[in-house]
Amino acid sequence: MGTQMKRIYGIDLGTTYSSIAYVDEFGKAVVIPNSENERVTPSVVFFDGDAVVVGGVAKESARLYPNEVVSFIKRSMGEPNFLFEYNGKSYRPEEISAYVLKKVAKDAEEKIGEAITDVVITCPAYFGINEREATKIAGEIAGFNVRQIINEPTAAAIAYGSIEQTDNRVVLVYDLGGGTFDITMIDIRPDAIQVICTGGDHNLGGKDWDDRIVNNLVQEFQTQTGSQEDILEDPDTWQDLQLSAEKSKKILSQREKTPIAVTHGGERVKVELQRDKFYEITRDLLERTISLTHGILEEARKKGYNRFDEIILVGGSTRMPQVEQRIKEEFGMDPKVFDPDEAVAKGAAIFGWKLSINDDLIKRVAQKTQKTVEEITKTMDTSSQQFKDAAREMADDTGVTQAAVESSLIKIRDVTSKSFGVVVNNAENEEAVFNVILRNTAVPVNAKDTFFTAVANQQKVLIRIMECETSEEWVPVETAVEIGTAVLNLPTGLPTETPVEISFSLNREGRLQITARETTESKEVNVVIETTSVIRGKDLDEAKARSQGAVVQ
Amino acid sequence: MDRENYYILLELDIDPPEQDPAKIDAAIKRMQANWSRLRNHPTKGIQAKNYIGLIPEIRKVMSDPELREAEAREALKVSREKEGEAFAEIDRHLALHLSKGYVSNQEITKLAELHHIEEDDIRARIKLMEEGKLAELDNQLGLRMAKGYITQEEISKLAKAHGMTEKDVKKRVNVPIRKAGSAEKIKGKSLDKSIEKVINDNLKIVGHSSLYEFLGLPETTSVELLRKTARKKEAEILKIAKKDALVTASGILAGQCSAIFRDQESRASYDISRGRSRLKDLEADIDVAGIDGKIRSQYFDILVKTGQDLGMDEAEAKSFIKNYCQKKNYAIEGQEKRKISKKQFIIIGAALVVLCVAAMGALYLLMAMQAKAEFEDTTERALQQKDPEKRIVIYRNYVAVNDPSKYTEQVNALIRETMQQMKADKEKAAFTSVDQQAKELLAAEEFGKALDLYKKYLADFPGGSQTGAAKAKIKEIENAFETYQFEELKALDAADTDQRIAAYVDYLANHPNGRHKDEVSKLIWEMGDEYYLFLNRRIELASRQENWAQAIEYCDSYIRIFDNNNAKRLSREKEGFQKRLADQKAFDAVQAKASRRGTDYDAALEDYNEYLTLHPRTTAKDKVLEQIRMLQALKYKSRIDNAQAAMRLKLSANKRFAEQKPGTVLDRKTGLTWTLLSSQEDLQECVSYDYAKAYVQNMSVGGVRGWRLPTEAELEAFYKTDNGYPAAPGLVFWSSKSNPRWADGYMAEQVIVVSVDEGVENFRLDSRKCAAVHAVK
């Protein structure tokens, strides 16, 4: 082996557990265990004096110090008003997530003896602009160069596609994690992985199953003691039940029943939870995943995909036997359980690896052709002879097999999980959102539409940029989320109905750029959507400084 | 105000209201941190999310002195209302005690303790309770009528309970009265309590009282419709991008609806749970009645009535109350006797039953022996018969003649067996015949008829022994038919684009799983551009003819088949056509309306103008404007006709003037030709000098052109001499004599105007002012 490529690590930043992976010198994706030798780390943060403890210890501490522990922070990503207070300081979700990222990276650095600088972080396909931006910022606060944010199901498909290299097939990725549910249809071919459509709910995951158990335990406690007290008002009891619930959920995946002790206010009650009861109280949650799946199948049909070849189960919550059973019953095929806890991190690592090979190849081609890296990137054609030569050379230099280098040239095409549009007046002269980019369109995508001024001599056009859930062109304003605004100043004296061209450009990472142009004098505004829902400015600088100085254990 | 009050939410002082911005800000921060902590609480999480989402709004309201003051006022009101709600419960408990005619001091003390209020407050409530007895009856009637009807029995009971006649009670009933009531019974399995809690917590957030109300359907809705609506609701919620607490809660509820309304049984569980939760009130009432460890008999009756109000029948209510009292160790006065008599009755009954059973046993043995002999004889005789129909006759006779016994069932089984055999034979024969006929039809390429034969066979013998064979044949013929049709498709003339595509689509519709499905789909796909161009020409033609409906149909015929960029383009075009079609229809309507106005041009014009105001962006604007122009012309013409007729009448006695070409008049005295009407009658308004010049230069009357402004002298000779031209008094006319740039440098042009009034001198007038003009030649 000669020169070393820059390594890019893949991090699965999960609601309940996170993990990190890289591609080893044999081209194989490997998960790096943490300092407790666990392959996944609980995404739980415990503020302990000046130190920040992340992982298993933090999770166990929740019983004793419920007010100093933060869990499930991923569910609050992109929520501007979420604030965790500790010792008079306020922490935003991005900063808390940064601690989780730091912990998995720090442990990995110690294991492999190499500094981690560049990472690919995953997020649910269903995340909107705000949540994606928050995830990226979390990585930056943790001090990383975040190379890309990729979708969890896509990552899982990459991991899956890298193992089962057979013919073309259409795969449905059913990803039920700790806090989120994603359902994605993906066309896997030997030379390309293409997402067809995606949907889900980022408030539906294993935690909801846990909550149902907690509720049940509270009721049992009330029945057995005759008390009407809401024992969840007590933070110690709440945390205690939350942990017990998760444990018993796991046990019920193996056994028919499990005993649980509920202790509160000096009283102790024993509850025996049966698997049937567990199914009964969580049935609606499972049904929601089935409804969402049907929704996606419907969308896929519109795109000409009337069938799929297999269903892959990803995410820890798919270990619950009823999930597999229900899917089999609904779709008449045996789903494949594929590396539920690790597939996402591994896929992200493979994606990172591919990025670094690409970087290297481009550098080589640039050197040979005496062009700049930017020029090569712009006109990149990986099937050209130049690239093949560079790949051979690189294989010789780095010791990675040529086949592996070439296989990294596989194309990955994702879709947008949201529609994006602007607020305009419709034919009835009412305000409505007109979607310029429709949900489930392949990214990157550029789309353009022409709109008209409403009155003569209009001074300004206010462009309200909206995010929507449906793939319809027109949607009511109240069902959309405003993610940014732009103002186009117009020259004076324009007649009514002057055309204004609005172009949307959405890149692979879900970053949106808007250009509005008035055609008569070619006035233009460019806006990169900077969401207001994430940490920015002074707060961000402070968070970065704090993160640098923090001791994460 | 529907939302929660921010003063109350922030736990700030209300009376007097907290005004210190620092304290308010601290409270907001404290609650923000608190809600953030609760963000993932199993039961309070969604509510916390809701509150977190409210923070920007809370800050806005609480930092604006005016809004804050209004908020404080509202807070005071809300807290008073809450006190009122607390009294509702106290009143119910008081009513219970009042039923015996008075409330003891001990009871008052206990109630005061229970509700944490002063004893005097309780006494004040007792006074108020004397009023409104009819209101109570109405309340109970309402509870019973809620199910959509009321039973006669319920009316009788209510009448008795309130000491009224049934007739009087009926007067207050506004639903159908039924004879026998099947009051809803509370039996079966209820929902898990934790699920019930999840549902209730989320219903609270969305502000509904039940899943039925959440779906917007009455409780009597069929489970199928509930399920369907739930799915629809789920889909609707998914479409909303704002994932606030309301949407999250709605999502959970929609999921619960789908799970609960999946079948009758689980729906019943939900209904039962709802019923049971209502029973909690009853339990609380029993606790109050049993404050001193015993339930007086008056109380017992009232409690039973409360139970009935909740949908139980009398027996159920009694048993519920007794069970509850037993659990809580409350003694019920005067309820002990009946139990014993019931026990005795059961013992006597049991003895009688034992005796009867013994006597019947002996008789049964004797009869069994006779029956066996008869059965054996029958089967032997039947088996000697070869014809199955005759065998059946023998069996049937046995069944008809003999009393039912275990053999009867055996004989019936034999009958069934024989009949099945006959049926199978018949099926086989029919199938052979169908097979033969089909072969001939297939030889003649009559696929459809052959298929019909097998299908008819399947309909005639559902589940018969040859079903499998017939289905296989159908499949085989369908395949052959499909191949045959596919070959025909390929032979189609390439020039007939629309026929070809129609045939392909037709093929796919007829053979959705046909073997050549992919090939045909590919053929269709390949025609994407060709068909688009073909339709485009047609659409262009239809547009030229303004046949929008046709154009839409062309667009649809493409969109139905293709989903590509062309289809997208056509969808957009279609929207345009739809708008044009709608506009055209609206235009047709207004045109019809306007044409009914006849010569009332003003009304017609108003119709069109109104249309333009209502449809400012209509594509039929040009047409409307054209109509308006036409109407204005008609209106003008009609006015001119009238004015000319009036002028002719005035001139009829005056020999000096003679009309020549229509609208022109010759002044015999001067030999000059004038227009019959001056600008005053023509335009009905005065005009500026520039306008007057242009007006006469451009005018054409009776086909005559070349008009000019008259001179001062010509005007005077025309109007101000004997038999002068008729004119309204006070008019002045522009003459051709103008003095541009008046001497003192004043820029305005001055023109001599001639007054028609005797004794009024001609004078100079600023050319921008207003006068009449009369053209001369």
Interface residues (C-beta under 8 A of the other chain):
Chain A: N67 S71 F72 R75 S76 E79 N81 F82 L83 F84 E85 S90 G128 G199 D201 H202 N203 K207 D210 D211 R212 V214 N215 N216 V218 Q219 T223 D230 L232 P235 W238 L241 Q242 K277 E280 I281 R283 D284 L285 E287 R288 S291 L292 G295 K302 K303 G304 K418 A427 N429 M466 E467 C468 E469 T470 V475 E478 T479 A480 V481
Chain B: K29 Q32 A33 S36 R37 R39 N40 H41 P42 T43 K44 G45 K49 I52 G53 I55 P56 D192 K193 S194 I195 K197 V198 R231 E234 A235 L238 K239 I240 A241 K242 K243 T248 G251 I252 A254 G255 Q256 S258 A259 I260 R262 D563 K579 R617
